[in-house]
């Protein structure tokens, strides 16, 4: 696993998406080592949340109750995966 310093130095370049994408990719790579299905699920859930946040923050989009509940479900799934696989 790369160090925080390595990740930060990579993020300071001209990387589209910045440090968030670097961290997401690093987490996915680590999850893929343990179980590729978990890595794919993590990637899907995080991408869904990112899309929701972009719509809400930048497109003046009103979030409906069903979407908010989906976002909460994605978030809970992500927290569970992180806790189980990274001992946090």
N, C-alpha and C positions, 0 to 999 in steps of 0.2 A: 504494500500500500504506500502511496506517495505521501510525503509529509505536507503539512499545511503550507510551509514555505514554498515547496515545489508547485503546489496548486496555485498559490498567490502569484508566483512569478509567471506562470503560464497565463493567468488571467489578466496580467498587465499588458499583454500583447494586443494585437488587433483582432481578437477573437470575437466573432459575432455571438451575441448572447451573454458574453462576459462570464464572470465567475460562477453565476448560477448554473449555467450549462456545464461548466467544467465539473462542478460538484455533483450535479445530477449524473453526469457520465461516469464519474469516479465511483459513485455509489452503485450505479447499475453494473459496472464491471465487477465490483466486489460481490454483488448478489449473483451475477451470472456464474461466478466460480462455484458458489455453494449450490445454486439451483437456477438454471436458465429460465424456468417458468416464473420464478419469483422475480427475477430481473425484468422480464417482459411485463409482468403485472405492475411492478414499481414504475416502470417507464410509462405505461399506459395511464396509470392513475395520476402521476405528476404532470403529464402532458395535458390531461383533461383539466386539472386544476389551473395550470398556466393559461389555458384557453379561456376558462371562465374568468380569471382575474383580468386578462386583457380586455375581454368584452365589458366587464364591469367598470374598469378603470379608464379605459381610453375610448370607448364607443358609446358612452352615455346610455348603457343598456341596463334596463331594470331587471334585476334578478328576481325570479319568481320563487315561491316557496319550494316547489319540487326541485329546482336547480340548486337552491341553498342546501336542501337535504342531501342531494347527490354530492355536493362539494364536501359536506360534513362526512359523508360515508367514505369518499376518497381519502380524506384527511385521516380518518380513524384507521383505515387500511394501511396507509403509509406509516403512521406511527407504530402500528403493530409490527410491521415488517422491520422497521428500523430498530425497535426495541429487541425483537427476537434475534436479529442477525448481527447487531453491533453492540449488544450488551449495554444499552443506555436506558 
